[in-house]
Amino acid sequence: MGKQMTEMLKGTLEGIVLAILATRPAYGYEITTRLRDQGFADIAEGTVYALLVRIEQRGLVDVEKVPSEKGPPRKVYSLNSTGTQELAEFWRTWSFLAERIEQLHQEGN
């Protein structure tokens, strides 16, 4: 992944993870797998886990500890009403930026 992609992803990864959680609850490794399935192959698990800690601290998700077949219980994250509001704001901001960037792109061609 190039430097520009990495920098852009830093600013949007929280919204992307919230969007994943909007579809169904998930635990950290499952979220990382879904990101990789979406083409974000270079995202490190540590990046996702650090982000999950931040969104939990900000009260955007509810967390349930679920027994695991191997090792300690898994933390399953689900989007709560505050997280849903944050995701809606992310999509509004994304739409605004995407439209403006596309305008600039079209003007430059």
N, C-alpha and C positions, 0 to 999 in steps of 0.2 A: 504494500500500500504506500502510495506516495505521500510526501510531507503535507501537501495541500489537502489530500483526502483525510489524513489523520487530524489535521487542524479543524476541518469542517465537521468531522464526526464528533470531536470533543464537544462542540456546541449543540449537537443534536441528539447525542446518544441517550440522554435522559428521556426525551420525548419518544424516541424509538422504543425504549424499554417500557415506558408507560403504555404505548400503543400495543405492544406484545401482551402486556398484562391485562389490557382491556378485553382481549379475546378470551382469556381464561387464566386462572391462577397458575403459577409456575415457581419452581425453585431455581436457584442460581445456575446450575449446570444446564438445566433445560432451556433457560433463557439464552445462555451462550450458544447452545446448539441451534436454537431457532434463528439467532442472529447469523450464524455461519450458514445456515440453510438459505438465508435471504441474500447471501453474497458478501457478508461482512466477515470474511475468512480470517482476517488478521487481528480480530479483537481478542485480547487476552482475557482469560477467566478472571484474573485479578482486577482488571478494569471493571468488569461487570459486578463483581462482588463489592468493590469500593462504592460503586454507584448505588447498589442496593442498600448499603448502609446509610448513605446520604438520603435517599428517598424515604427510608424508614424513619430516620431522625426528623425529617421534615413533615412527617405525618401523611404522606401521600399513598401509603399502602398499609394494609393490615397483614400481620404475619402470624402464621400458625405453624407450630412445630408438629411435624408428621413423622411417625416412626419410619425408619429406613431398614431395608433388608440387610444392609451392610453399614456398619458404623453408627455414628450418633444420629439423632433425629434430623430431618431436613427442615429448613425454614421455607415454607411455601408462602409466596407473596401474592396478594390480591389487591387490585386497585380499589380504593375506597372513594367516597364522594369527593373528598379534597383532591385526590389524585385524578379523578374524572374531570374536575374543573381545571386542574393544571394541564391535563392533556388537551382539553378543548382550547385553552389559551395557546398551547403549543401549535395546534393545527391552524388557528387564526393567524398567528405570527408566521408560520411556515407558508401559508397561502399568500400573505402579503409580500414576503420576501421573494418567493418563487415568481410571482407575477412581475415584480419590479426587475428581478434579474433577467427574466425572459424578455421583458421590454428592452433592456439594455443590450441583450444579445441580438435581438432582431434589428435594433438601430445600428449595431456595429457591423451587420452583414449587408 
